[in-house]
Amino acid sequence: MKKYIFSIFQIFLLFFSFYISILFAYDHQYPPSWYELQNDEGWELIKETERVKIYSKQLEAAPLPAYRAEIFSDVKTDWLADAAWLVEKSTEVFPNAYITDAGIYHRRGDTSYTAYQIFDIPFLSPRLYQFNSMRHGNSIHWIKADTINVTYNPDELLLPPVNFGSWEVEKVGNQSKITYRLCTDPGGNVPLWIVEQANQYNLPLLLIDLETYAKEKIIP
């Protein structure tokens, strides 16, 4: 009898593990344009500041071009990646990004969570971004979450139909290189040229703010 119960328990664990693996695989499923966003081919340099370079490339996933922003920093790679991973502190890490609220719905260990950010850009309706984030060393990937219950959007904010991207921090010589990639469509009736101009203006600030927070607030 005990052997029979033990076998039933083993079968239950097997099916439960299989269910969880499917659930997490769905959460981590990459969109078709993901690998096109990640490769370095086809990008056009559209803006260059003293420290930041901004590139764009058109993907099939969205009407807006995708963006890639790069900066070299003297801050340690681990500190920069740790700062980018702190989504619940987005309002502190990125004070110029018009993020009014952010947090984590559900955390899966130290390398995965489902989270949200609310962006309230002047003259536009607030947007609620809901996404799954995965950390692979000093790389962070995020993908729009499609299975979150409507109760997590009580104010019925606009949900952008497209949202995926990544942070990558790597050691290059004596410096850290930060690469930020983004493909998004904010949705709603917004002229695309306004969104493009806003992205080109805000992306350099985004990288500078990340560096500043990592340098001043991340304590090893």
C-alpha angles and dihedrals in degrees: 000000000000090000090052092050090047091052091050089050091051091051090050091052091048093053092043092052090048091051092049092048091053091047094051092043089056091049090052098043110133121223119247093256094051097100092045088055092050100048120085098229126108099017120143122207105235104164138018127185127181091283110004130072120199122200131182136201131176116239128187091237096075142019090233121073119256117244136219120192125188136189136167117225140183091219117106116267094234092053092051093048091046090053092050090050093057096091092157088063095047093125089059098039094046107030092163097051097084091241109156099176139008139167149142122273096188134359123208106197121299098311107048139045144155110233147161141219128192116213119197106184116182115267092011132092114256116267127212113212114196117184149156115240128199127187122211106181105293093349123090124194126191131187131183112266113229101178103061116126117251090238087077088066102053093157091052093234120182112276112212109233094217128040129146136128147123150239119221125184118186137169114251113178108306094339141070119242116211117200120186120189125187138178114178145148112199092201126213127082100311122141107245093225090061091054091046093052091046092052093049090051098044102041096073089049090050093059094042091050091051091052092047093051093046091050096047106030111026109092117190 
